[in-house]
Amino acid sequence: MRAVGKAPAIAAALLALATACGGGAVPPVREATRATTGTTGTTAPTPPVGPSSSPLPSRTGTSGASAQAQGGRSGKPLAGKVVVIDPGHNGGNAAHPTQINRQVDVITGRKPCNTTGTSTDAGYPEHAFTWDVARRLRPLLQAEGATVVLTRPDDRGVGPCVTRRAVIGNEARADAVLSIHGDGAAPSGHGFHVILPGLVAGHNDAVIRPSRRLGLDVRDDFHRGTGLPFATYTARNGLSVRTDLGGLNLSTRPAVFIECGNMRNRGDAAKMSAPAFRQRMATALAAGITRYLHG
């Protein structure tokens, strides 16, 4: 059995670091020198299944000896690990419809290169939300010893295409890939959910099981750290499985998406628009990724 007793200590350390950062100003993010990756554009709506009264148990498993050895040598739990963070969409997408609407092959079909994403009713855009959470998450993981790669260097560009975002993670040989999004569902629905890759035989077979473990850890720590409920309008127990997302279909590394909340819901939008709550989200995501990688 894995040593789950370390999780509270990891979460507490990350919370202390986030508090030290003040939850406001975030260190500038330099463009990664290695190739960078990500996942598909905004998620298509899935049939509503409603909330479940019996959440799935947290995943358990054996610890990786190599990860523990690296952590022991450096004193940091994520030493030697590579994490790719994919902030969904981009600030320049709306001004370049021809580029982002170009169709790309995601194995199970063809989809636009990228999309503009959604926004709150007050106009706070998804691309700005995902970028801010990603740049808050990056230093938290770096403080734990991880090498962190972003799929885009700022919130002013176009794309990259969902296919290129996946390649970035593959080329970086990421130990974990997290694509950050905000949903644009009916205003009556609220909460978050994590999207896992469905099996696309002959393409992502090897990463289905580790991606599920990553998804469970991210789900559990995000729920615990933010207090947000599992989505009431889609998924089940905060998890859904999809085969229409290029970032998951094309990834050869463990990868998941998270829809951090419904930006069209008044309550979720208020939280997602608040810098302090975005810091809380980043801290929770760091705890989940650390739990998965440190085992």
Long-range contacts (C-beta under 8 A, 24 or more apart in sequence): 1-60, 1-62, 2-60, 2-61, 2-62, 2-63, 2-295, 3-63, 3-295, 4-58, 4-60, 6-294, 7-221, 7-287, 7-291, 10-77, 10-144, 10-287, 10-290, 10-291, 10-294, 11-221, 11-224, 11-225, 11-283, 11-287, 13-144, 14-140, 14-143, 14-144, 14-283, 14-286, 14-287, 14-290, 15-283, 17-139, 17-140, 17-143, 17-283, 18-136, 18-140, 18-279, 18-280, 18-282, 18-283, 21-136, 21-139, 21-279, 23-275, 23-276, 23-279, 23-280, 24-275, 24-276, 24-279, 26-132, 26-135, 26-136, 26-139, 27-135, 27-139, 29-134, 29-135, 29-138, 29-150, 29-153, 29-154, 30-153, 31-150, 31-153, 31-154, 32-149, 32-150, 32-153, 34-149, 34-171, 34-172, 35-149, 35-167, 35-168, 35-171, 35-172, 36-84, 36-149, 36-150, 36-151, 36-152, 36-165, 36-168, 36-169, 36-172, 37-84, 37-86, 37-149, 37-151, 37-164, 37-165, 37-166, 37-167, 37-168, 37-169, 37-170, 37-171, 37-172, 37-174, 37-177, 37-251, 38-84, 38-86, 38-87, 38-88, 38-151, 38-152, 38-160, 38-162, 38-164, 38-165, 38-166, 38-168, 38-169, 38-177, 38-179, 38-247, 39-86, 39-88, 39-162, 39-165, 39-166, 39-177, 39-179, 39-245, 39-246, 39-247, 39-248, 39-251, 39-255, 39-257, 40-106, 40-111, 40-162, 40-165, 40-179, 40-244, 40-245, 40-246, 40-247, 40-248, 40-257, 41-88, 41-89, 41-111, 41-112, 41-114, 41-115, 41-117, 41-162, 42-88, 42-89, 42-115, 42-117, 42-118, 42-126, 42-181, 42-183, 42-184, 43-181, 43-183, 43-195, 43-242, 43-245, 43-257, 43-259, 44-244, 45-185, 45-234, 46-234, 46-235, 46-240, 46-242, 47-234, 48-189, 48-233, 48-234, 49-234, 49-235, 49-236, 50-232, 50-233, 51-191, 51-229, 51-230, 51-231, 51-232, 52-230, 52-236, 52-237, 54-237, 55-230, 55-237, 55-238, 56-216, 56-237, 56-239, 58-216, 58-217, 58-220, 59-212, 59-213, 59-216, 59-217, 61-213, 61-295, 62-295, 63-294, 63-295, 64-295, 67-293, 67-294, 67-295, 68-294, 68-295, 70-145, 71-145, 71-294, 74-145, 76-143, 76-144, 76-145, 77-144, 77-145, 77-290, 77-293, 77-294, 78-141, 78-144, 78-145, 78-146, 78-290, 78-293, 78-294, 79-145, 79-146, 80-145, 81-145, 81-146, 81-147, 81-175, 81-176, 81-293, 82-146, 82-147, 82-148, 82-149, 82-172, 82-173, 82-174, 82-175, 83-141, 83-146, 83-147, 83-148, 83-149, 83-174, 83-175, 83-176, 83-177, 83-178, 83-289, 83-293, 84-148, 84-149, 84-150, 84-151, 84-168, 84-169, 84-172, 84-174, 84-176, 84-177, 84-178, 84-253, 85-134, 85-137, 85-138, 85-148, 85-149, 85-150, 85-151, 85-178, 85-180, 86-134, 86-150, 86-151, 86-165, 86-168, 86-169, 86-177, 86-178, 86-179, 86-180, 86-247, 87-127, 87-130, 87-131, 87-133, 87-134, 87-135, 87-150, 87-151, 87-152, 87-155, 87-180, 88-117, 88-126, 88-127, 88-130, 88-179, 88-180, 88-181, 88-182, 89-114, 89-115, 89-116, 89-117, 89-125, 89-126, 89-127, 89-130, 90-114, 90-127, 90-152, 90-155, 90-156, 90-157, 90-158, 90-159, 90-160, 91-125, 91-127, 91-128, 91-131, 91-154, 91-155, 91-156, 91-157, 92-156, 92-157, 92-158, 93-117, 93-127, 93-158, 93-159, 95-158, 96-158, 99-158, 99-159, 100-158, 100-159, 102-161, 104-161, 104-162, 104-163, 104-246, 105-163, 106-162, 106-163, 106-244, 106-245, 106-246, 106-249, 106-250, 107-200, 107-203, 107-246, 107-249, 107-250, 108-200, 108-243, 108-244, 108-249, 109-244, 111-162, 111-244, 111-246, 113-159, 113-161, 113-162, 113-163, 114-158, 114-159, 114-160, 114-161, 114-162, 117-181, 117-182, 117-184, 118-182, 118-183, 118-184, 118-263, 118-264, 119-184, 119-263, 120-263, 120-264, 120-269, 120-272, 120-273, 121-264, 121-266, 121-269, 122-269, 122-273, 124-263, 124-269, 124-272, 124-273, 126-181, 126-182, 126-184, 126-263, 127-155, 128-155, 129-182, 129-260, 129-263, 129-272, 129-273, 129-278, 130-180, 130-181, 130-182, 131-155, 132-275, 132-278, 133-180, 133-260, 133-278, 133-281, 133-282, 133-285, 134-180, 136-278, 136-279, 136-281, 136-282, 137-180, 137-282, 137-285, 137-286, 140-282, 140-283, 140-286, 141-286, 141-289, 141-290, 144-286, 144-290, 146-293, 149-174, 162-245, 162-246, 162-247, 162-250, 163-246, 163-250, 165-246, 165-247, 166-246, 166-247, 166-249, 166-250, 166-251, 166-255, 167-250, 169-251, 169-253, 169-255, 170-250, 170-251, 170-252, 170-253, 173-253, 174-253, 174-254, 174-255, 175-253, 175-254, 175-293, 176-214, 176-253, 176-254, 176-255, 176-289, 176-292, 176-293, 177-247, 177-251, 177-253, 177-254, 177-255, 177-256, 178-214, 178-218, 178-255, 178-256, 178-257, 178-258, 178-285, 178-289, 179-247, 179-255, 179-256, 179-257, 179-258, 180-257, 180-258, 180-260, 180-285, 181-257, 181-258, 181-259, 181-260, 182-259, 182-260, 182-261, 182-262, 182-263, 182-272, 183-231, 183-234, 183-259, 183-261, 183-262, 183-263, 183-264, 184-262, 184-263, 184-264, 185-233, 185-234, 185-262, 185-264, 185-265, 186-233, 186-264, 187-262, 187-264, 187-265, 187-266, 188-233, 188-265, 189-231, 189-232, 189-233, 189-234, 189-262, 189-265, 190-229, 190-231, 190-232, 190-233, 190-261, 190-262, 190-265, 190-267, 190-268, 191-228, 191-229, 191-230, 191-231, 191-232, 191-233, 191-238, 191-261, 191-262, 191-268, 192-222, 192-223, 192-226, 192-228, 192-229, 192-230, 192-231, 192-238, 192-258, 192-259, 192-260, 192-261, 193-219, 193-230, 193-231, 193-234, 193-235, 193-238, 193-239, 193-240, 193-258, 193-259, 194-218, 194-219, 194-222, 194-235, 194-238, 194-239, 194-240, 194-256, 194-257, 194-258, 194-259, 195-235, 195-239, 195-240, 195-241, 195-242, 195-245, 195-248, 195-256, 195-257, 195-258, 195-259, 196-239, 196-240, 196-241, 196-242, 196-248, 196-256, 197-241, 197-242, 197-243, 197-245, 197-248, 197-249, 197-251, 197-255, 197-256, 198-241, 198-242, 198-243, 198-248, 199-243, 200-243, 200-249, 203-249, 203-250, 204-248, 204-249, 204-250, 204-251, 204-252, 206-252, 207-251, 207-252, 207-253, 207-254, 207-255, 210-254, 211-248, 211-251, 211-254, 211-255, 211-256, 213-254, 213-292, 214-254, 214-255, 214-256, 214-289, 214-292, 215-239, 215-256, 217-288, 217-289, 217-291, 217-292, 218-256, 218-258, 218-285, 218-288, 218-289, 218-292, 219-288, 220-288, 220-291, 221-284, 221-285, 221-287, 221-288, 221-291, 222-258, 222-260, 222-281, 222-284, 222-285, 222-288, 224-284, 224-287, 225-280, 225-281, 225-283, 225-284, 225-287, 226-271, 226-277, 226-280, 226-281, 226-284, 228-260, 228-261, 228-268, 228-271, 231-259, 231-262, 233-262, 254-292, 258-285
